[in-house]
Amino acid sequence: MTRPSGIIGLALAAAAATLAAVGCNETAKTPVQAQAQAPAPKPTAAAQTLPFPEHAGDAEYLTLLRPESRPAMEVLVEQVQASFAAGQEAYKAGNLDAARDSFDRAEELILASGFSTDADARLAALFNQITETTESYEAEAEKGNEEEVPSTPAPIDELTDLTLPPGDPRLAARAEKELMHAAHDLPLAVNDSVLQYLSFFTTPRGRAIAERGLERAGRYDEMIRRVLREEGLPTDLMYLAQAESAFLPQAVSRAGARGIWQFMPYRGEEYDLTRTYYIDERSDPEKATRAAAHHLRDLYDMFGDWYLVMAAYNSGPGNVIKGIQRTGYADFWELAKRNALPKQTRNYVPIILALALVGKDPAGYGVEVQPEKPPAVDIVHPQHPIDLHLVADATGADLADLHALNPQLTRNVTPADANFELKLPAGTAEKFTEGAGRVPQDKWTSWRLHAVESGETLAEIAKHYRVTVPAILSANHLQPRAVVPAGFVLDIPTAPPVTRLVHYRVQRGDTLEGIAERFDVTVSELKRWNNIHGAKAPRGARLRIYAGGEPAAAPRAKPKAAGQSGAGAASQDAPAGKPAGEPVQHRVRPGETLYQIAHAYKTTVEALRQANPFLADRPLLAGDLLVIQR
């Protein structure tokens, strides 16, 4: 272990100052050599205290923080954590209004403070947690047909939280021997910390974790090593991805990191990983691998030591630089021994090294592996949004398999991007082209295909899809009372997916154009829904957004009248945009009644019953598709 020299100690201090200006967790592009260096001067107490932001008009906030002798950032983080925790507890208790209020309060504390959200690693992590949690809770509370693809817990949360007994010393000799013979391009070491995890991976619980990761590695091993080689990086860095996610593209950590490389939202955006309502490229294995390679290369340019690079990947470069400045050591093991890094980070590097040792000789550690093979795929360019249910109908593929091949999709619908590549099981591209060609492109997100089975009637099919027989007849140009033979493929005109209302808090740097792109809506729709007249997104405002496009009867914000509270209070307009007399379809939402629907569409309950004969046999149900004659 070495201490930094005075010259490079000053470089580290300069780098820390730069990071403070642009955000402690942001990757600096200026190389900072962090090895073989002498102790940097310790910062004074004044330097450690962040300046308190003078924020005119925030009297409540100033009163809250001014009496404190602690740094303003410390108090801010404490208050935000308390509000966030209160929101989580309220949500668990089923009090959704209280949960939303607490989450709003946590966001407002940050926005009103005057601090940039990336001014401190803890604040940045909290802000991302609040944003991710709020969106997740909103999605769960207002779930429609267009359900979000479920995620899985990230293994790294479990591994870094472990407190392990001393390692089995008998494994040390084996590991040392392996280091002498096994090819590796990442520095590997065997010490007490690594030995603890090496021993853990030989226990039943640890062995199961290692086996799952190494088996799934087979799907991505070739691709990851190719990308790392192309970027001039050690290919053994793939074990970092195994530690992070066990190669699960839809793994999500407690902090909101996602994908096999566990990118936080802000870090993914920094490395050009797109995140919209329909896709999250943090879960795209190859794009995320390329982004991770660029990030790791930037970190190596900064630190020049792979152990420090891995530590910085986990906790942010700012935390590592602060640890080096505080102790005077640019050595991971010394920083870990002196508790100059978070516990999770102290465990993080030993986990990766232990997994690398196991991965190079699984049988030697009692780990049995049957690596999965990379899936054979066909790639098509739909050119238009299409529902994966229709893709499954056309190709015969399982919906779960389509999601596994396209893990970047966060919904069951592909984005409106002509360049989007949809992966299909090998040999099904022709079926897709033929099947999708049966359906008008403007119906790709709503219609289905159905192959008629022997003895099946149109009434049974209509009931299954919750549509009317006349609607099926019309879509397929069939005559009334037509008999459809077995094997005949029908177009099923189901309704468009229910548009989900999202409440989005405008953050620093947001633009109306950027928000509109993320949620696949237009700027004019954003302005209309939220009564925005200017060209800028009002910072801190909570916007109503109908993600994916405007529903048939979307509320529109109206100017506040006398006696109303809140800016631009929304009201429910009657459906518009369809000429009188033209039938429309309405998907019943939870809690809606026939009277409410009739009133909204300016018709009668009796007219609804006549147009939808199935209502004579049973009550109205959420999800029913009503035909409405206007």
HUGIGI-V951456 format. One record per residue. N is the residue number from 1. RES is the residue in three letters. OMEGA is omega in whole degrees, 0 to 359 (999 if undefined). Layout:
N_RES_OMEGA ; N_RES_OMEGA
//
This chain:
1_MET_186 ; 2_THR_174 ; 3_ARG_182 ; 4_PRO_176 ; 5_SER_182 ; 6_GLY_183 ; 7_ILE_183 ; 8_ILE_172 ; 9_GLY_176 ; 10_LEU_178 ; 11_ALA_177 ; 12_LEU_179 ; 13_ALA_178 ; 14_ALA_179 ; 15_ALA_179 ; 16_ALA_178 ; 17_ALA_178 ; 18_THR_180 ; 19_LEU_180 ; 20_ALA_182 ; 21_ALA_185 ; 22_VAL_179 ; 23_GLY_186 ; 24_CYS_183 ; 25_ASN_182 ; 26_GLU_182 ; 27_THR_177 ; 28_ALA_181 ; 29_LYS_180 ; 30_THR_181 ; 31_PRO_175 ; 32_VAL_181 ; 33_GLN_189 ; 34_ALA_178 ; 35_GLN_182 ; 36_ALA_185 ; 37_GLN_181 ; 38_ALA_186 ; 39_PRO_175 ; 40_ALA_178 ; 41_PRO_181 ; 42_LYS_180 ; 43_PRO_178 ; 44_THR_180 ; 45_ALA_180 ; 46_ALA_181 ; 47_ALA_182 ; 48_GLN_182 ; 49_THR_180 ; 50_LEU_180 ; 51_PRO_179 ; 52_PHE_183 ; 53_PRO_173 ; 54_GLU_187 ; 55_HIS_184 ; 56_ALA_176 ; 57_GLY_181 ; 58_ASP_186 ; 59_ALA_180 ; 60_GLU_182 ; 61_TYR_181 ; 62_LEU_179 ; 63_THR_181 ; 64_LEU_189 ; 65_LEU_188 ; 66_ARG_183 ; 67_PRO_184 ; 68_GLU_175 ; 69_SER_180 ; 70_ARG_176 ; 71_PRO_182 ; 72_ALA_181 ; 73_MET_179 ; 74_GLU_182 ; 75_VAL_179 ; 76_LEU_181 ; 77_VAL_180 ; 78_GLU_181 ; 79_GLN_179 ; 80_VAL_178 ; 81_GLN_181 ; 82_ALA_180 ; 83_SER_179 ; 84_PHE_179 ; 85_ALA_179 ; 86_ALA_178 ; 87_GLY_179 ; 88_GLN_179 ; 89_GLU_179 ; 90_ALA_180 ; 91_TYR_179 ; 92_LYS_180 ; 93_ALA_179 ; 94_GLY_180 ; 95_ASN_188 ; 96_LEU_180 ; 97_ASP_179 ; 98_ALA_178 ; 99_ALA_180 ; 100_ARG_179 ; 101_ASP_181 ; 102_SER_177 ; 103_PHE_177 ; 104_ASP_181 ; 105_ARG_179 ; 106_ALA_178 ; 107_GLU_182 ; 108_GLU_177 ; 109_LEU_180 ; 110_ILE_184 ; 111_LEU_182 ; 112_ALA_186 ; 113_SER_185 ; 114_GLY_176 ; 115_PHE_170 ; 116_SER_181 ; 117_THR_178 ; 118_ASP_180 ; 119_ALA_182 ; 120_ASP_184 ; 121_ALA_181 ; 122_ARG_180 ; 123_LEU_178 ; 124_ALA_180 ; 125_ALA_179 ; 126_LEU_182 ; 127_PHE_179 ; 128_ASN_177 ; 129_GLN_181 ; 130_ILE_181 ; 131_THR_182 ; 132_GLU_182 ; 133_THR_180 ; 134_THR_179 ; 135_GLU_180 ; 136_SER_181 ; 137_TYR_178 ; 138_GLU_181 ; 139_ALA_182 ; 140_GLU_182 ; 141_ALA_186 ; 142_GLU_186 ; 143_LYS_178 ; 144_GLY_178 ; 145_ASN_186 ; 146_GLU_188 ; 147_GLU_177 ; 148_GLU_179 ; 149_VAL_182 ; 150_PRO_178 ; 151_SER_178 ; 152_THR_180 ; 153_PRO_179 ; 154_ALA_181 ; 155_PRO_185 ; 156_ILE_179 ; 157_ASP_180 ; 158_GLU_187 ; 159_LEU_185 ; 160_THR_179 ; 161_ASP_185 ; 162_LEU_168 ; 163_THR_190 ; 164_LEU_174 ; 165_PRO_177 ; 166_PRO_182 ; 167_GLY_178 ; 168_ASP_183 ; 169_PRO_180 ; 170_ARG_179 ; 171_LEU_184 ; 172_ALA_182 ; 173_ALA_179 ; 174_ARG_181 ; 175_ALA_179 ; 176_GLU_178 ; 177_LYS_179 ; 178_GLU_180 ; 179_LEU_182 ; 180_MET_187 ; 181_HIS_184 ; 182_ALA_178 ; 183_ALA_177 ; 184_HIS_178 ; 185_ASP_173 ; 186_LEU_179 ; 187_PRO_178 ; 188_LEU_181 ; 189_ALA_175 ; 190_VAL_175 ; 191_ASN_185 ; 192_ASP_182 ; 193_SER_179 ; 194_VAL_182 ; 195_LEU_177 ; 196_GLN_181 ; 197_TYR_176 ; 198_LEU_177 ; 199_SER_179 ; 200_PHE_182 ; 201_PHE_172 ; 202_THR_175 ; 203_THR_180 ; 204_PRO_181 ; 205_ARG_181 ; 206_GLY_180 ; 207_ARG_179 ; 208_ALA_179 ; 209_ILE_181 ; 210_ALA_181 ; 211_GLU_181 ; 212_ARG_181 ; 213_GLY_182 ; 214_LEU_176 ; 215_GLU_180 ; 216_ARG_179 ; 217_ALA_181 ; 218_GLY_180 ; 219_ARG_191 ; 220_TYR_186 ; 221_ASP_183 ; 222_GLU_181 ; 223_MET_183 ; 224_ILE_180 ; 225_ARG_178 ; 226_ARG_181 ; 227_VAL_180 ; 228_LEU_177 ; 229_ARG_180 ; 230_GLU_180 ; 231_GLU_177 ; 232_GLY_183 ; 233_LEU_175 ; 234_PRO_181 ; 235_THR_179 ; 236_ASP_174 ; 237_LEU_177 ; 238_MET_179 ; 239_TYR_173 ; 240_LEU_178 ; 241_ALA_178 ; 242_GLN_179 ; 243_ALA_184 ; 244_GLU_194 ; 245_SER_189 ; 246_ALA_177 ; 247_PHE_175 ; 248_LEU_185 ; 249_PRO_182 ; 250_GLN_176 ; 251_ALA_179 ; 252_VAL_180 ; 253_SER_177 ; 254_ARG_182 ; 255_ALA_179 ; 256_GLY_175 ; 257_ALA_188 ; 258_ARG_173 ; 259_GLY_183 ; 260_ILE_178 ; 261_TRP_172 ; 262_GLN_176 ; 263_PHE_167 ; 264_MET_182 ; 265_PRO_184 ; 266_TYR_180 ; 267_ARG_177 ; 268_GLY_178 ; 269_GLU_179 ; 270_GLU_181 ; 271_TYR_169 ; 272_ASP_173 ; 273_LEU_185 ; 274_THR_178 ; 275_ARG_180 ; 276_THR_179 ; 277_TYR_187 ; 278_TYR_181 ; 279_ILE_173 ; 280_ASP_186 ; 281_GLU_171 ; 282_ARG_179 ; 283_SER_175 ; 284_ASP_189 ; 285_PRO_184 ; 286_GLU_179 ; 287_LYS_179 ; 288_ALA_177 ; 289_THR_178 ; 290_ARG_179 ; 291_ALA_179 ; 292_ALA_179 ; 293_ALA_178 ; 294_HIS_180 ; 295_HIS_179 ; 296_LEU_178 ; 297_ARG_177 ; 298_ASP_179 ; 299_LEU_178 ; 300_TYR_175 ; 301_ASP_181 ; 302_MET_189 ; 303_PHE_180 ; 304_GLY_182 ; 305_ASP_188 ; 306_TRP_178 ; 307_TYR_176 ; 308_LEU_177 ; 309_VAL_180 ; 310_MET_178 ; 311_ALA_180 ; 312_ALA_177 ; 313_TYR_182 ; 314_ASN_188 ; 315_SER_182 ; 316_GLY_182 ; 317_PRO_180 ; 318_GLY_180 ; 319_ASN_180 ; 320_VAL_179 ; 321_ILE_178 ; 322_LYS_178 ; 323_GLY_178 ; 324_ILE_180 ; 325_GLN_184 ; 326_ARG_184 ; 327_THR_185 ; 328_GLY_182 ; 329_TYR_175 ; 330_ALA_182 ; 331_ASP_185 ; 332_PHE_186 ; 333_TRP_178 ; 334_GLU_177 ; 335_LEU_179 ; 336_ALA_181 ; 337_LYS_182 ; 338_ARG_179 ; 339_ASN_180 ; 340_ALA_177 ; 341_LEU_177 ; 342_PRO_181 ; 343_LYS_182 ; 344_GLN_181 ; 345_THR_177 ; 346_ARG_178 ; 347_ASN_190 ; 348_TYR_182 ; 349_VAL_176 ; 350_PRO_178 ; 351_ILE_182 ; 352_ILE_181 ; 353_LEU_179 ; 354_ALA_179 ; 355_LEU_178 ; 356_ALA_179 ; 357_LEU_179 ; 358_VAL_183 ; 359_GLY_181 ; 360_LYS_179 ; 361_ASP_185 ; 362_PRO_184 ; 363_ALA_180 ; 364_GLY_179 ; 365_TYR_177 ; 366_GLY_181 ; 367_VAL_180 ; 368_GLU_186 ; 369_VAL_170 ; 370_GLN_187 ; 371_PRO_174 ; 372_GLU_179 ; 373_LYS_176 ; 374_PRO_183 ; 375_PRO_174 ; 376_ALA_187 ; 377_VAL_164 ; 378_ASP_179 ; 379_ILE_177 ; 380_VAL_177 ; 381_HIS_184 ; 382_PRO_181 ; 383_GLN_180 ; 384_HIS_176 ; 385_PRO_179 ; 386_ILE_179 ; 387_ASP_181 ; 388_LEU_175 ; 389_HIS_178 ; 390_LEU_177 ; 391_VAL_179 ; 392_ALA_178 ; 393_ASP_186 ; 394_ALA_187 ; 395_THR_186 ; 396_GLY_180 ; 397_ALA_176 ; 398_ASP_182 ; 399_LEU_180 ; 400_ALA_178 ; 401_ASP_178 ; 402_LEU_177 ; 403_HIS_179 ; 404_ALA_179 ; 405_LEU_183 ; 406_ASN_188 ; 407_PRO_179 ; 408_GLN_179 ; 409_LEU_180 ; 410_THR_178 ; 411_ARG_177 ; 412_ASN_183 ; 413_VAL_177 ; 414_THR_183 ; 415_PRO_177 ; 416_ALA_183 ; 417_ASP_184 ; 418_ALA_182 ; 419_ASN_183 ; 420_PHE_178 ; 421_GLU_178 ; 422_LEU_180 ; 423_LYS_179 ; 424_LEU_174 ; 425_PRO_182 ; 426_ALA_177 ; 427_GLY_183 ; 428_THR_183 ; 429_ALA_181 ; 430_GLU_177 ; 431_LYS_180 ; 432_PHE_181 ; 433_THR_181 ; 434_GLU_183 ; 435_GLY_180 ; 436_ALA_180 ; 437_GLY_178 ; 438_ARG_187 ; 439_VAL_176 ; 440_PRO_184 ; 441_GLN_181 ; 442_ASP_177 ; 443_LYS_184 ; 444_TRP_180 ; 445_THR_183 ; 446_SER_184 ; 447_TRP_178 ; 448_ARG_173 ; 449_LEU_181 ; 450_HIS_176 ; 451_ALA_185 ; 452_VAL_178 ; 453_GLU_182 ; 454_SER_178 ; 455_GLY_183 ; 456_GLU_180 ; 457_THR_178 ; 458_LEU_179 ; 459_ALA_179 ; 460_GLU_179 ; 461_ILE_180 ; 462_ALA_180 ; 463_LYS_180 ; 464_HIS_182 ; 465_TYR_179 ; 466_ARG_175 ; 467_VAL_179 ; 468_THR_176 ; 469_VAL_178 ; 470_PRO_179 ; 471_ALA_178 ; 472_ILE_179 ; 473_LEU_181 ; 474_SER_183 ; 475_ALA_183 ; 476_ASN_177 ; 477_HIS_180 ; 478_LEU_178 ; 479_GLN_176 ; 480_PRO_180 ; 481_ARG_179 ; 482_ALA_176 ; 483_VAL_184 ; 484_VAL_183 ; 485_PRO_177 ; 486_ALA_180 ; 487_GLY_179 ; 488_PHE_181 ; 489_VAL_181 ; 490_LEU_165 ; 491_ASP_180 ; 492_ILE_185 ; 493_PRO_176 ; 494_THR_183 ; 495_ALA_174 ; 496_PRO_178 ; 497_PRO_176 ; 498_VAL_179 ; 499_THR_185 ; 500_ARG_176 ; 501_LEU_179 ; 502_VAL_172 ; 503_HIS_186 ; 504_TYR_177 ; 505_ARG_180 ; 506_VAL_183 ; 507_GLN_178 ; 508_ARG_178 ; 509_GLY_179 ; 510_ASP_171 ; 511_THR_178 ; 512_LEU_180 ; 513_GLU_181 ; 514_GLY_179 ; 515_ILE_180 ; 516_ALA_180 ; 517_GLU_183 ; 518_ARG_185 ; 519_PHE_175 ; 520_ASP_175 ; 521_VAL_179 ; 522_THR_178 ; 523_VAL_180 ; 524_SER_177 ; 525_GLU_177 ; 526_LEU_182 ; 527_LYS_183 ; 528_ARG_182 ; 529_TRP_188 ; 530_ASN_177 ; 531_ASN_178 ; 532_ILE_182 ; 533_HIS_182 ; 534_GLY_182 ; 535_ALA_185 ; 536_LYS_175 ; 537_ALA_181 ; 538_PRO_185 ; 539_ARG_179 ; 540_GLY_181 ; 541_ALA_177 ; 542_ARG_186 ; 543_LEU_169 ; 544_ARG_182 ; 545_ILE_175 ; 546_TYR_189 ; 547_ALA_178 ; 548_GLY_178 ; 549_GLY_186 ; 550_GLU_177 ; 551_PRO_183 ; 552_ALA_183 ; 553_ALA_182 ; 554_ALA_174 ; 555_PRO_177 ; 556_ARG_181 ; 557_ALA_178 ; 558_LYS_179 ; 559_PRO_182 ; 560_LYS_176 ; 561_ALA_181 ; 562_ALA_179 ; 563_GLY_178 ; 564_GLN_175 ; 565_SER_179 ; 566_GLY_181 ; 567_ALA_176 ; 568_GLY_180 ; 569_ALA_185 ; 570_ALA_174 ; 571_SER_184 ; 572_GLN_175 ; 573_ASP_172 ; 574_ALA_180 ; 575_PRO_181 ; 576_ALA_174 ; 577_GLY_178 ; 578_LYS_178 ; 579_PRO_181 ; 580_ALA_177 ; 581_GLY_180 ; 582_GLU_181 ; 583_PRO_176 ; 584_VAL_178 ; 585_GLN_181 ; 586_HIS_176 ; 587_ARG_185 ; 588_VAL_178 ; 589_ARG_179 ; 590_PRO_176 ; 591_GLY_181 ; 592_GLU_176 ; 593_THR_178 ; 594_LEU_180 ; 595_TYR_180 ; 596_GLN_181 ; 597_ILE_179 ; 598_ALA_180 ; 599_HIS_182 ; 600_ALA_183 ; 601_TYR_177 ; 602_LYS_176 ; 603_THR_182 ; 604_THR_178 ; 605_VAL_181 ; 606_GLU_178 ; 607_ALA_177 ; 608_LEU_180 ; 609_ARG_180 ; 610_GLN_182 ; 611_ALA_184 ; 612_ASN_187 ; 613_PRO_182 ; 614_PHE_180 ; 615_LEU_177 ; 616_ALA_184 ; 617_ASP_184 ; 618_ARG_178 ; 619_PRO_177 ; 620_LEU_180 ; 621_LEU_174 ; 622_ALA_181 ; 623_GLY_177 ; 624_ASP_177 ; 625_LEU_182 ; 626_LEU_168 ; 627_VAL_185 ; 628_ILE_176 ; 629_GLN_183 ; 630_ARG_999
//
